[in-house]
Amino acid sequence: MNFNSIIRLKVNKFISTRIETALIYDEEVFIRQEDGTSRQAVQLQNLINFGISLDF
């Protein structure tokens, strides 16, 4: 399973932001846990981008 979502926000004429989230689940991938064991788990990635644009 692979789920991606993107939210784009335009604050005003010069400033914009983008928030991305990715959820990944692969039953063949085992993630090491804090107690030293490995098990299947959901992987989560978040990105937050801020941008400033200037037109001349």
ZASEVO-247247 format. One record per residue: x, y, z of N, C-alpha, C in turn; residue in three letters. Coordinates in pm, 1 decimal. Example, Ala and Ser with C-alpha at 12.3 -4.5 7.8 and 13.67 -1.06 7.14 Angstrom:
<dogus>
n.u | n.v | n.w | ca.u | ca.v | ca.w | c.u | c.v | c.w | loro
1319.0 | -569.0 | 780.0 | 1230.0 | -450.0 | 780.0 | 1320.0 | -330.0 | 780.0 | ALA
1285.0 | -225.0 | 708.0 | 1367.0 | -106.0 | 714.0 | 1290.0 | 3.0 | 787.0 | SER
</dogus>
This chain:
<dogus>
n.u | n.v | n.w | ca.u | ca.v | ca.w | c.u | c.v | c.w | loro
83.9 | -115.6 | 0.0 | 0.0 | 0.0 | 0.0 | 89.3 | 123.0 | 0.0 | MET
53.1 | 220.8 | -81.0 | 128.9 | 346.0 | -89.4 | 27.6 | 458.7 | -103.2 | ASN
22.2 | 548.8 | -4.4 | -75.6 | 657.5 | -3.5 | -0.4 | 789.3 | 5.6 | PHE
-25.3 | 880.0 | -89.1 | 36.0 | 1012.5 | -89.3 | -73.7 | 1117.5 | -87.4 | ASN
-51.0 | 1223.8 | -12.1 | -144.0 | 1337.2 | -15.3 | -63.1 | 1466.7 | -16.7 | SER
-115.4 | 1564.8 | -89.5 | -50.0 | 1695.4 | -100.3 | -154.4 | 1802.9 | -75.3 | ILE
-121.5 | 1894.8 | 13.3 | -206.9 | 2010.3 | 40.2 | -126.1 | 2134.4 | 4.9 | ILE
-178.2 | 2215.5 | -84.3 | -111.3 | 2339.0 | -124.9 | -191.8 | 2457.3 | -74.9 | ARG
-123.1 | 2552.4 | -12.7 | -187.0 | 2671.5 | 41.5 | -117.0 | 2794.6 | -13.9 | LEU
-192.7 | 2888.6 | -60.4 | -136.8 | 3015.3 | -105.8 | -178.6 | 3121.5 | -3.8 | LYS
-81.4 | 3173.0 | 69.6 | -108.9 | 3270.7 | 175.1 | -143.8 | 3405.6 | 114.2 | VAL
-60.2 | 3452.2 | 25.3 | -86.9 | 3575.7 | -48.5 | -12.1 | 3568.4 | -181.2 | ASN
4.5 | 3681.9 | -247.0 | 68.2 | 3685.2 | -378.7 | 213.9 | 3637.4 | -375.3 | LYS
280.0 | 3649.2 | -262.6 | 423.2 | 3620.1 | -253.4 | 457.2 | 3490.7 | -177.4 | PHE
370.4 | 3445.3 | -88.5 | 404.1 | 3333.6 | 0.4 | 308.7 | 3217.4 | -24.0 | ILE
366.8 | 3098.2 | -38.1 | 287.1 | 2976.2 | -51.6 | 352.8 | 2865.3 | 30.5 | SER
276.4 | 2762.1 | 60.0 | 328.9 | 2648.5 | 134.5 | 268.8 | 2520.2 | 78.9 | THR
337.0 | 2410.2 | 101.3 | 290.7 | 2279.0 | 55.5 | 322.4 | 2177.9 | 164.6 | ARG
223.9 | 2097.2 | 199.8 | 240.8 | 1992.5 | 300.1 | 217.7 | 1859.0 | 230.9 | ILE
315.3 | 1769.9 | 240.0 | 305.4 | 1637.7 | 177.5 | 313.8 | 1530.6 | 284.9 | GLU
232.4 | 1427.2 | 270.1 | 235.4 | 1312.6 | 359.6 | 238.3 | 1185.4 | 275.6 | THR
323.2 | 1093.4 | 314.6 | 330.9 | 964.0 | 246.0 | 321.3 | 853.8 | 351.1 | ALA
225.9 | 762.5 | 332.3 | 212.3 | 644.3 | 417.0 | 245.2 | 522.7 | 331.2 | LEU
334.6 | 438.4 | 381.6 | 377.4 | 321.4 | 306.3 | 367.0 | 199.1 | 396.4 | ILE
306.0 | 93.9 | 343.3 | 302.0 | -34.4 | 413.4 | 339.3 | -143.1 | 313.4 | TYR
444.1 | -216.3 | 343.2 | 487.4 | -327.5 | 258.7 | 505.1 | -448.4 | 349.7 | ASP
429.4 | -553.1 | 323.6 | 433.5 | -669.1 | 412.6 | 564.9 | -745.7 | 404.7 | GLU
650.2 | -713.9 | 309.3 | 780.9 | -779.9 | 299.2 | 891.8 | -702.0 | 369.6 | GLU
860.4 | -582.4 | 419.7 | 959.3 | -498.9 | 487.9 | 934.5 | -505.7 | 638.5 | VAL
1041.0 | -534.5 | 714.1 | 1031.1 | -541.8 | 859.3 | 1109.6 | -425.8 | 919.2 | PHE
1047.4 | -354.9 | 1010.7 | 1105.4 | -236.5 | 1074.0 | 1156.9 | -274.7 | 1212.6 | ILE
1281.2 | -237.2 | 1241.1 | 1339.7 | -266.3 | 1372.0 | 1275.2 | -177.0 | 1477.2 | ARG
1231.6 | -237.4 | 1585.7 | 1165.8 | -167.0 | 1695.4 | 1267.9 | -129.5 | 1802.8 | GLN
1226.1 | -48.1 | 1898.6 | 1316.4 | -3.1 | 2005.4 | 1363.2 | -117.5 | 2094.8 | GLU
1281.5 | -222.2 | 2108.8 | 1321.1 | -335.3 | 2194.0 | 1410.4 | -435.5 | 2121.3 | ASP
1449.4 | -406.5 | 1996.8 | 1540.6 | -491.5 | 1922.2 | 1472.7 | -590.8 | 1829.5 | GLY
1342.0 | -605.9 | 1839.4 | 1270.2 | -697.0 | 1751.2 | 1237.3 | -627.2 | 1619.2 | THR
1201.1 | -705.4 | 1519.8 | 1159.8 | -651.7 | 1390.2 | 1018.6 | -699.1 | 1360.7 | SER
936.9 | -608.2 | 1308.2 | 800.1 | -645.1 | 1271.4 | 752.1 | -554.9 | 1159.1 | ARG
639.9 | -593.9 | 1099.0 | 580.3 | -512.3 | 994.6 | 519.5 | -387.7 | 1058.3 | GLN
535.0 | -273.1 | 991.1 | 482.9 | -148.3 | 1045.7 | 456.8 | -50.3 | 931.4 | ALA
378.0 | 50.4 | 960.7 | 349.0 | 156.2 | 864.9 | 460.3 | 259.2 | 872.6 | VAL
509.4 | 300.9 | 756.1 | 611.5 | 404.9 | 749.4 | 543.1 | 537.0 | 714.5 | GLN
584.7 | 644.4 | 778.7 | 523.2 | 775.0 | 760.0 | 630.8 | 877.6 | 726.0 | LEU
603.3 | 958.7 | 624.6 | 695.0 | 1066.2 | 586.3 | 614.1 | 1194.4 | 572.5 | GLN
661.2 | 1302.3 | 633.5 | 597.1 | 1433.2 | 622.9 | 696.2 | 1534.0 | 569.1 | ASN
650.9 | 1619.6 | 479.7 | 732.0 | 1727.8 | 425.3 | 651.3 | 1856.3 | 432.7 | LEU
714.5 | 1962.8 | 477.0 | 651.1 | 2093.9 | 477.2 | 744.1 | 2189.6 | 401.6 | ILE
692.6 | 2249.1 | 295.6 | 770.1 | 2342.1 | 214.6 | 710.0 | 2481.3 | 223.9 | ASN
795.7 | 2581.1 | 234.7 | 754.5 | 2719.8 | 232.5 | 824.1 | 2787.7 | 113.8 | PHE
752.6 | 2871.5 | 43.4 | 812.6 | 2936.6 | -71.4 | 780.6 | 3085.1 | -77.3 | GLY
873.3 | 3160.6 | -129.4 | 854.6 | 3303.5 | -153.6 | 885.9 | 3327.9 | -300.3 | ILE
793.9 | 3396.0 | -369.0 | 816.8 | 3421.8 | -510.2 | 825.5 | 3572.6 | -533.1 | SER
918.0 | 3609.1 | -620.3 | 936.3 | 3748.8 | -657.1 | 930.3 | 3760.7 | -807.8 | LEU
847.5 | 3849.9 | -857.9 | 837.9 | 3876.7 | -1001.4 | 898.1 | 4013.7 | -1029.9 | ASP
977.4 | 4019.5 | -1135.4 | 1039.5 | 4147.5 | -1173.6 | 980.2 | 4196.1 | -1302.1 | PHE
</dogus>
